[in-house]
Amino acid sequence: MSELSVINLLIVDRSRSDIDHIAKTLRGDGYEIELIDTDQAEAARSAIDYQPLDLILLRLADDLPTIAELRLMVAETKQDIPIIVVVDDDYRQQHKPARLLEEGADNYFHLDDADHLMAVVRKELRHLQARKREQSFETRFKESETRTQALLEHIQEALAYIHEGVHIYANPAYLRLFGYESKEDLANIQLVHMVPPGYRDALKSVLRRSIRSGKLVEPVELSGVRSNGQTFPILLECAPTRMNDEPCTQIIVRDVTPEKSAYNQQLEDMLKFDDLTGLYTRRFFVETLELNHDGTVLYLLLTDYAAIRYALGFEAIDRFMLEAAGLIKGMLAPEDLAGTFASGVVAVFVPANSASDPFVLAERIRLAVAEYSFKINGKLFTTTCCIGLCKMHDSHDSAIQILAHADRACEAARQKGGNQVETYDPPREEARSGRAAISEQDEASIRLIRNALTKGRLSLFYQPIVSFENAEEARYKVYLQLLDEADQPQPMDKLGAVAVRYGLMGALDKWTVIRTLTALMEIQQATANSPTLFVRLSQNSLTDKDFLDWFIKRVKESRLAGDRLVLEVKEDNADECFEETRYFRACLRDLGCGLALSHFGGKTHSDRLLKELLPDYIKLDGSLIERLAKAKDENSRRSMALLTQQAQQLKTRVVAAGVSTAPQMASIWQFGVTLVQGNMVAEAGPKLDFDFKQYAG
């Protein structure tokens, strides 16, 4: 169940019995309901304005407020309240799910499906809490940034940010050092003009090295020029960073006059190190993450921090953090960075070149903290910690987003009872949801896909898979066809890639499955013999945790024999999502459905995938068959022969896919392949009426 156990719920409906039914269902799932119900727009507006709401349930009816009206009410109050639409039998056929979402609903459920209601409520509450946590995290970080900005304004270290050679920020210490009165005086002055001509090549060199390496470079000794023309010796260090989300270079300039050197070193240490624990400061840690995205972040929460502070006081908590920091530092490799991040929180960055394995290190720290005896004020006590890991695989993530992901994993470990290590696992659709700008071409494809889903501009085509051994075996590969506004078919190879990239292919997969099951049911009613249909499954659906439950429910509702349906997974997707595919295979076996691995045979370890996944079919890629037909390489032929022989031993049927020429057809016989799909046999068409008997014998 969701972490939130009390729901402040607004139901907009006129049916008292249905309102009571919904409330009773949710209470039966363990929730406490603070209920407000109304069928009037003004009463709904008042509740949204003045009541602390978690969810809004809206019944579709002509005399009730619309989705758009409620969405506007919520938007005007600047609140985050999910709107869930209640769909009854009268409106089920009139309102397609895609249209409900386009009109502003966050989700929907059918009134007569209690399981659907509970699943939707749990999901929306989880998402709501996740958004609130991230918003809280961002707020705290912005407050920290404000404090950091204030620190920059007041420290004595001369610091500036440079973009395309021009100053975009300089703190008062920098202005004083070079003799300028205001930041506006530096607005149009290039950095190279802050040093004499003889030092400009050296300055340009250190800037180039910093940008190319993406890291902080060693300080370089130069000479500076003040506004009055006076020169003085300086030590300059720079590092690529970001300001206002723009790439720039941070420079720190020190006057290396001998009497000031010790003072400058002290300022540097204050900026980089926490004076209590000796760990890096939050500011330095975050800047380091911005510079280096190649590694893993550990977000460590000391469980009893608040209890110790309350029971023993601030002096005791300082001692506790000092001992904990020493314990953690002792387990780090020289390349690892540890910093204080918040009260009772230590963040560790393990770069890719570190000798430490981040997962092993996290477990070592967790065990060491649990076994360590802290001695403070003559008292002996133990504590535990929760650790969240985030592998920084996405270079588009900001440092704060990476830390938010690690914090989310840490919270998951805490909710599971604490003293655990959890790894952040990004949802595939979220990972592909578009942090980078969407191109105009992709945007047009996305609109085309969404319009096709909303307006029903989709259809299925079927290509026969012929058996040269048994004329009674009817099989078809199912292809999805998408039409544009002019009813012209569009190429699904390009559209499919865009749909996968932006997380839309899951909806297309579900549409294809539903239409395929419908076609099979219609055939079953008309004739005793139904064909076996092969439906491709995208990576979006393979990694969607909710898809499998949805699929199982749809198959059971159809009352069809499971062996009438075979799901196809590309070999590349099965390899990348091996655990998901293996679990999917087990569930398909329970249903009686089949699994096919398509585009198969192109990997050096294809034989191992075959042995581990035990698919019902493998479909050899057409390009592979073409190469075998043309090549005289006996090693390639021998490898293919061994692969097909292994498949036959495992009772896996082998399909030659994409066969379009006579030489390809001839080349497959030597490998014992008797199932063939391709234009050489028959092209795809809109009907399931192919005469398989013509290829018998």
Buried (B, 14 or more C-beta within 10 A) or exposed (E): EBEBEEBBBBBBBBBEEBBEBBBEBBEEBEBEBBBBBBBEBEBBBBBBEEEEBBBBBBBBBEEBBBBEBBBEBBEEEEEEBBBBBBBBEEBEEEBBBBBBBEBBBBBBBBBEEBEBBBBBBBBBBEBBBEEEBBEEBEEEBEEBEEEBEEBBEEBBBBBBBBBEEEBBBBBBBBBEBBBBEEBEBBEEBEBBEBBEEEBBEBBBEBBEBBBEEEEBBEBBEBBBBEBEEEEEEBBBBBBBBBBEEEEBBBBBBBBBEEEEEEEBEEBBEBBBBBEEBEBBBBBBBBBBBBBBBEBBBBBBBBBBBEEBBEEBEEEBBBBBBBBBBEBBBEBBEEBBBBBBBBEBBBBBBBBEEBEBEBBEBBBBBBBBBBEEEBEBEEEEBEBBBBBBBBBBEBEEBBBBBBBBBBBBBBBBBBEEEBBBBBBBBBEBBEBBEEEEEBEEEBEEBBEBBBBBBBEEBBBBBBBBBBBBEEBEBBBBBBBBBBBEEEEEEBEBEEBBEBBBBBBBBBBBBBBBBEBBBEBBBEBBEEEEEBBBBBBBBBBBBBBBEEBBEBBBEBBEEBEBBBEBBBBBBBBBBBBEBEEBBEEBBEBBBEBEBBBBBBBBBEEEEBBEBBBBBBBBBBBBBBEBBBBBBEEEEEEEBEBBBEBBEBBBEEEBBBBBBBBBBEEBBEBBEEBEBBBBBBEBBBEBBEEBEBEBEEBBE
